[in-house]
Amino acid sequence: MTNQGNIDKAESILHLSLEQVLPNGAVLAMHLDLGFAVLLTCNEQTPHMKAAQSFPPSEMATLMPLLVSYPDYYPNEFLLASFSGGTTEADIEKARNRLLRAKERGEWELMMRPMRNALSRVRMKLNRLGIDVRSIFETGYLLRPYAEGQYRRLRRRRE
């Protein structure tokens, strides 16, 4: 695991610092069994819950690989394998072959749509936790800090 995370086995809680994504001193606590994420900060030795989100199993299958791969990007074939319920090398190879065939047939969008739909829901929830998910064209996804209003489209003023 490339991200600094501690798992409390008794409660299945993963603590992630996500340096350069979360503010200094902030920690993302993920309850793996319940699919619950909490953004925690500490002020004068007192922990504060800044935000919380819940994720159903399909979203957790999309979210967790992104979190534990940070700071690296997460390749599409790994994400597709995880979204489909597999995490073995054989599952990843199968997903890679499916994506290559879909690209050759011009069916890339069709193949990726269910995963991207789940990822879209995950992205909206992560935005509330100060985290953004960015796409690397036909390659994968990575985590970045979220800035309020970064996706608002500029509209021309009518004069």
Order of alpha helices (4+ residues) and beta strands (2+ residues): beta-beta-beta-beta-beta-alpha-beta-alpha-alpha-alpha-beta-beta
